[in-house]
Amino acid sequence: MAVLYIIGTPIGNLGDISFRAAEILKTVSMAACEDTRRTLKLLNHLGIRLPLISCRAQNERAAAEKVAAALDGGRNVAYASDAGTPALSDPGAVLVRAAVRAGHQVVPVPGPSAFAALVSVSGGMDKSVVFEGFLSPRGGRRRSRLRELLAGDAAFVLYESPFRILKLLEDLADLDGERYVCIGREMTKVHEEYLRGSAAQILAVLREKNGQIGEFSVFVSGKKCDSAINL
């Protein structure tokens, strides 16, 4: 029985790849990737040469058929999304289902995750954390979902682009300006930065910066643990 390995890859610093992930990438017959250019950069860093096929959101079903055919032929395959753990706001679920339906083993190779990394440094005291990922880019839908999340007892984690981070924080500040928030920007990279405080405080800081670069991960405390850390 062939194996499909779901591999967690670095969210920025290539040194975060695990020893096990590197060893598996040396042994598989091919790798499916959300972006072949990103995976090729990682493989070059590791000194590994490997056939690659594209498996992104736009072609995941067709790519899953190709991967299933490779598995049927007895070839072990690795799947890596652009950064972090596949299927967490990344493709991967369709591929996993296809491999399972075809009777093949699917094995996780744990690795980096922006979600876990942010929670670990957030200082949040919540017992439950909801992973929401990217909210709708449409203002009305975004605010509606934020209201639902803010009404719950659990903390939640969002991902946001540099183009919409201010709009997200404006909505948070308007709906609950005192709720404790921790933002990670460019995590594990050269310009890594963390901001902690109320939604209103962080919004003011980012407005002063007058321009945002990089991807953002946003931790928002639950309503029962919303007191800000005394910094």
C-alpha positions as CSV (number, residue, x, y, z in Angstrom):
1,M,0.0,0.0,0.0
2,A,1.4,3.4,-1.0
3,V,1.4,6.3,1.4
4,L,0.4,10.0,1.0
5,Y,2.4,12.1,3.5
6,I,0.8,15.4,4.5
7,I,3.8,17.6,5.4
8,G,3.9,20.7,7.5
9,T,6.4,23.2,6.0
10,P,8.0,26.4,7.3
11,I,5.8,29.5,7.5
12,G,8.9,31.6,6.9
13,N,12.2,30.4,8.3
14,L,13.3,27.4,6.3
15,G,15.2,26.2,9.3
16,D,11.8,25.2,10.8
17,I,11.5,22.1,8.6
18,S,11.5,19.0,10.8
19,F,14.1,16.3,10.5
20,R,11.4,13.7,9.8
21,A,9.8,15.9,7.0
22,A,13.2,16.3,5.3
23,E,13.9,12.5,5.5
24,I,10.5,11.7,4.0
25,L,11.0,14.2,1.2
26,K,14.2,12.3,0.4
27,T,12.4,9.0,0.0
28,V,9.1,9.8,-1.8
29,S,8.7,9.4,-5.5
30,M,7.1,12.8,-6.1
31,A,5.6,15.8,-4.3
32,A,2.3,17.6,-4.9
33,C,2.5,21.3,-4.1
34,E,0.2,24.3,-3.7
35,D,2.9,26.3,-5.5
36,T,5.8,24.4,-7.1
37,R,8.0,27.5,-6.9
38,R,7.7,27.7,-3.1
39,T,8.2,23.9,-2.6
40,L,11.2,24.0,-5.0
41,K,12.8,26.7,-2.9
42,L,12.5,24.4,0.2
43,L,13.8,21.4,-1.7
44,N,16.8,23.3,-3.0
45,H,17.5,24.4,0.6
46,L,17.5,20.8,1.6
47,G,19.5,19.6,-1.4
48,I,16.7,17.4,-2.6
49,R,15.7,16.8,-6.3
50,L,12.1,15.6,-6.7
51,P,9.4,15.6,-9.4
52,L,6.7,18.1,-8.6
53,I,3.1,18.6,-9.7
54,S,0.8,21.5,-9.0
55,C,-2.1,20.9,-6.5
56,R,-3.7,24.2,-5.7
57,A,-7.3,25.2,-4.9
58,Q,-8.0,25.8,-8.6
59,N,-7.0,22.4,-9.8
60,E,-7.1,20.2,-6.6
61,R,-9.6,17.7,-7.9
62,A,-7.7,17.1,-11.2
63,A,-4.4,16.9,-9.3
64,A,-5.9,14.5,-6.8
65,E,-6.6,12.1,-9.6
66,K,-3.0,12.2,-10.7
67,V,-1.8,11.7,-7.2
68,A,-4.2,8.8,-6.7
69,A,-2.9,7.2,-9.9
70,A,0.7,7.5,-8.6
71,L,-0.3,5.9,-5.4
72,D,-2.1,3.1,-7.3
73,G,1.2,2.5,-9.0
74,G,2.9,2.0,-5.7
75,R,4.6,5.4,-5.5
76,N,4.7,7.2,-2.2
77,V,3.8,10.9,-2.5
78,A,4.3,14.0,-0.3
79,Y,1.9,16.9,-0.3
80,A,3.0,20.4,0.9
81,S,1.0,23.6,0.8
82,D,2.8,27.0,0.5
83,A,3.5,27.4,4.2
84,G,2.3,25.7,7.4
85,T,0.1,22.7,7.7
86,P,-2.0,21.7,4.6
87,A,-5.8,21.9,4.9
88,L,-5.7,24.8,7.4
89,S,-6.8,27.6,5.2
90,D,-4.8,25.8,2.5
91,P,-5.7,23.0,-0.1
92,G,-5.3,19.4,1.0
93,A,-8.6,18.1,2.1
94,V,-9.7,17.0,-1.4
95,L,-6.4,15.2,-2.0
96,V,-6.7,13.4,1.4
97,R,-10.3,12.2,0.6
98,A,-9.2,11.0,-2.9
99,A,-6.3,9.0,-1.4
100,V,-8.5,7.5,1.3
101,R,-11.2,6.5,-1.2
102,A,-8.6,4.8,-3.3
103,G,-7.6,2.7,-0.3
104,H,-4.2,4.3,0.4
105,Q,-2.7,5.3,3.8
106,V,-2.6,9.0,4.6
107,V,0.0,10.0,7.2
108,P,0.5,13.4,8.8
109,V,4.0,14.7,9.3
110,P,3.5,17.5,11.9
111,G,5.2,20.8,11.4
112,P,4.8,24.5,11.5
113,S,1.4,26.2,11.8
114,A,0.8,30.0,12.0
115,F,-2.3,29.2,14.1
116,A,-0.3,27.2,16.8
117,A,2.6,29.6,16.7
118,L,0.5,32.6,17.3
119,V,-1.5,31.0,20.1
120,S,1.7,30.0,21.9
121,V,2.9,33.6,22.2
122,S,-0.5,35.4,22.5
123,G,-0.7,35.3,26.3
124,G,-4.3,34.3,26.0
125,M,-5.9,32.5,28.9
126,D,-8.8,31.0,27.1
127,K,-9.5,27.2,27.4
128,S,-11.0,27.1,23.9
129,V,-9.7,28.6,20.7
130,V,-11.6,28.6,17.4
131,F,-9.6,28.6,14.2
132,E,-11.5,30.7,11.7
133,G,-8.9,31.5,9.1
134,F,-9.8,34.1,6.5
135,L,-13.0,36.0,6.8
136,S,-15.1,37.2,3.8
137,P,-13.5,40.2,2.1
138,R,-17.1,41.6,1.9
139,G,-17.6,44.1,4.7
140,G,-21.1,43.1,5.7
141,R,-20.3,39.4,5.9
142,R,-17.1,40.0,7.7
143,R,-18.8,42.1,10.4
144,S,-21.6,39.6,10.8
145,R,-19.2,36.7,11.4
146,L,-17.1,38.9,13.7
147,R,-20.3,39.6,15.8
148,E,-20.9,35.8,16.1
149,L,-17.3,35.1,17.1
150,L,-17.2,37.9,19.6
151,A,-20.4,36.7,21.2
152,G,-18.8,33.4,22.0
153,D,-16.7,32.4,25.0
154,A,-13.9,31.0,23.0
155,A,-10.9,32.9,21.6
156,F,-10.5,32.8,17.9
157,V,-7.7,33.1,15.3
158,L,-8.0,34.9,12.0
159,Y,-5.7,35.2,9.0
160,E,-5.6,38.5,7.1
161,S,-3.8,40.1,4.2
162,P,-1.9,43.4,4.4
163,F,-4.6,44.9,2.2
164,R,-7.4,44.3,4.6
165,I,-5.8,44.2,8.1
166,L,-6.9,47.8,8.9
167,K,-10.5,47.1,7.8
168,L,-10.5,44.1,10.1
169,L,-9.2,46.0,13.0
170,E,-11.6,48.8,12.4
171,D,-14.5,46.4,12.6
172,L,-13.1,44.8,15.8
173,A,-12.5,48.2,17.4
174,D,-16.1,49.2,16.5
175,L,-17.7,46.0,17.7
176,D,-15.6,45.6,20.9
177,G,-12.7,48.0,21.1
178,E,-11.5,46.7,24.5
179,R,-11.2,43.0,23.5
180,Y,-7.6,41.7,23.9
181,V,-5.9,41.1,20.6
182,C,-2.4,39.7,19.7
183,I,-1.2,40.1,16.1
184,G,1.7,38.3,14.5
185,R,3.2,39.8,11.4
186,E,5.7,38.0,9.2
187,M,6.1,35.3,11.8
188,T,9.5,33.5,11.9
189,K,10.8,35.9,9.1
190,V,13.4,38.7,9.3
191,H,10.8,41.4,10.1
192,E,8.8,39.3,12.5
193,E,6.6,41.5,14.8
194,Y,4.0,41.0,17.5
195,L,1.5,43.6,18.8
196,R,-0.5,43.0,21.9
197,G,-3.3,45.1,23.4
198,S,-6.9,46.1,22.7
199,A,-8.2,46.1,19.2
200,A,-8.4,49.9,19.4
201,Q,-4.8,50.3,20.6
202,I,-3.4,48.0,17.9
203,L,-5.4,49.8,15.2
204,A,-3.9,53.1,16.3
205,V,-0.4,51.6,16.1
206,L,-0.9,50.2,12.6
207,R,-2.4,53.4,11.4
208,E,0.8,55.3,12.4
209,K,2.9,52.8,10.5
210,N,1.0,54.0,7.3
211,G,1.3,50.9,5.2
212,Q,1.5,47.2,6.0
213,I,3.7,44.5,4.6
214,G,3.4,40.8,5.1
215,E,0.8,38.3,6.1
216,F,-1.0,38.8,9.5
217,S,-2.3,36.3,12.0
218,V,-4.8,37.7,14.6
219,F,-5.6,36.2,18.0
220,V,-8.8,37.6,19.7
221,S,-9.6,36.6,23.2
222,G,-13.0,35.2,24.2
223,K,-15.5,37.4,26.0
224,K,-14.8,35.8,29.4
225,C,-11.0,36.4,29.1
226,D,-11.0,39.8,27.4
227,S,-8.8,41.7,29.9
228,A,-5.7,43.1,28.2
229,I,-2.2,42.1,29.5
230,N,-0.6,44.9,31.5
231,L,2.3,45.8,29.4
